[in-house]
């Protein structure tokens, strides 16, 4: 099996451009035999390539979202744990982020306690 990053597409850019700009007759659904045969071969390949691209885009999007969540969680942990002066609002937001994103129950409980202190409820 070839590496998809180095494999050239089966359907050329020229063919895609031609299919993207159909003639008036083709827009009415009237295709000659050669065009019908070409579409019968090209359409499954085009659809396969599009579906693969969509899956890759979704995986990339999910990866970026996971990275952003981790970065937000790291920043929020640092705010909670750092003795540096932060406004109560900043501390509360950091605690809310930790409580929402952390998978660690003890860390979420600590964030709840720190948030109560920042809000003057402790």
N, C-alpha and C positions, 0 to 999 in steps of 0.2 A: 504494500500500500504506500502510495506517495505521500510525502509531507504536504498538507494542504497549503502551507505558507509559500511553498515553492512551486506548486502546481498551477499552471495557467488555466484560466477558466475555459470550459468547453465551448461556451457561447461567446463569440467575439464581441467586442464593444461596437463594432460596425453593425453587426446583426441586431444588437440591442437597440441601437439608434434607429435602425430601419423599422423595427417593431414598435418603437415608441412613437413613430410618426407614420401611421398607416395612411394609405391612399384613401380617397373618397369612397372608392368601391369597397375597400377593406373595412372602412368604418361602418359600412352598411352590412357587414358580415359576409360579403361575397369574395371568396378567395379562389384563386385558380388551384389546380392540382398540385403544382410545385410548392406554392405557399402552404397549402394544407399539409403536405408531407413534411415540410420544414418545421411547421408549428408542432406537428405530432412528435417530432424528435426534440425540438428546442424547449417546448413548454415544460416538460417534466424536469429538465436540467435547470431551467431558470427558476422554477418553484423550489427545487432542492437547494439551490444556491441561496435564494432569499430566506428560506427557513433556517438554514445554517447560520446565516448572517444575523438573523433575529435572535437565535439562541445565544450566539457569541455576544451580541450587544446586551442581552439580558444578564448574562453571566458577568460581563464587565460592570454593568450598572450595580449588580448585587455586591460585587467585590468592592467597588468604590463606596457604597453605602456602609458596608461592614467596616471599612477603613475609617470612614468619617465617624461612625459610632465609637470605635475604639479610641480615636483621637479625642472626641468629646468626653469620653469616660476618663481618659488619662488626665485631661485638663481639670476636670471636676474633682478627681481624686487629689490632685495636687493642691487645689484650692482648699479642700476640706482638711488636708493634713499639714498645710504650711502655716506657720505662725505669723506670716506676713499679714499686714492689715488689709482686710477685704471688707467691703461694705456688707452689712447683713443681707441685703438683697442678692449680692453676688454669691455669698455662701449658701443661701437658700436655693438659688438656681442650681448651683453645683450639686447640692444634696439631692435635689429633685432629679437631676440627670443620673446620678449614681443609683438612686432608688429605681429609676425607670430602666436603666441599661445593664446594671450589674447582675450577674448570675449568682453571685455570692450572697447568701442570706445574711451572714454576719456583717458584711460590708453594707448591705441595705439597712440593717438595723442601726449600725453606727451612723450612717447618713441621716437616719430619722432622728437620732439623738442630737447630732450636731445641728440639724435644722431647728430642732426645738430650742436649743441654746441660742442660736442666732436670732430666733424670733422672740427670745426672752421668756420662753415657757418652761425652762428647765429649773 
